[in-house]
């Protein structure tokens, strides 16, 4: 589980089993910490199934930028990243030049890590190759959705903290690396899977868990 933060916010009360009761009386996963923007992300985005290629590309790149940092840091810079990387339209990003790299390493609005910037441009080119082969990024990623037999019986804080990777995320990471993608380690890949709804890791008792499960039940898997 990588959706962590370092801010202090006495806006919610953490309960047993990793649940946090908000000021609205609803119980949620603990990791949003009661921070308004983080709680909104938890409620409206995290875990809800996504089939849009641009959003999938954006998320896996931003997870790469998160490595060694908190997701909250990236979330609060997300609009800056979108402006810097042409809204993560990967056909555009794949055409970025060395001049764009130099521009981006001077952009104080994003994480100015040269390796991660170069990785995003590289991965954009790899994404184009993947679309050529599979028809869409969504078709590729959703083909790696784990089956029920690969999921824990109960989704608890202890289970998430103890398992930042899974056998599926390890396999997916290895396959992406074989295809030339970078900054896609198994922990990064599992955080991507959690966020994009390939798994529902909202805790038992979280107010969003049943909502997300219902969305996953009616979601049309891309092929």
QUIGI-V553166 format. One line per field, one symbol per residue. ss: DSSP state (2 for helix, 1 for strand, 0 for the rest). A space follows every 50 residues. Layout:
ss->???
//
This chain:
ss->00000000000111022211110000111222000222222222000000 00222222222222220000222220022222220222022220000222 22222000000002222222222222222222220022222200000222 00000022222200002222222222220000000222222222200000 00000000222222222200000
//
